[in-house]
Amino acid sequence: MNYNKSYLLAHVGLWTGVVIGILGALIEIRLIAYMSIILMLGSLVQTLIFYKCPNCKKPFNIRGKKPKYCPECGCTLE
C-alpha cells in the first residue's frame, strides 16, 4: 500500500468510526460503540505502518496535511 492510499484510508476510517461511535452512543448499543473504537484504532495502526516516504521509508507526521515532499530526504511526492 502506498502513502496516498494509507492517508485516504486513515481519514475514511477515523471519520467513519466517529460517526458510528456517535450513533452507537445515541441509540445506546455498546457493541456498536466498541466496534467504532476498533475501527478507529485499526485505521491508526495501518497509518503508522504504511504512511511513509516511498524513497527513504521514514514515517510522515500523521497529525498534519499530506506533504508535498519528504521532510527527511527531500523527495518530491506525487
Secondary structure, 3 states (H helix, E strand, C coil): CCHHHHHHHHHHHHHHHHHHHHHHHHCCCHHHHHHHHHHHHHHHHHHHHHCECCCCCCECCCCCCCCCECCCCCCECC
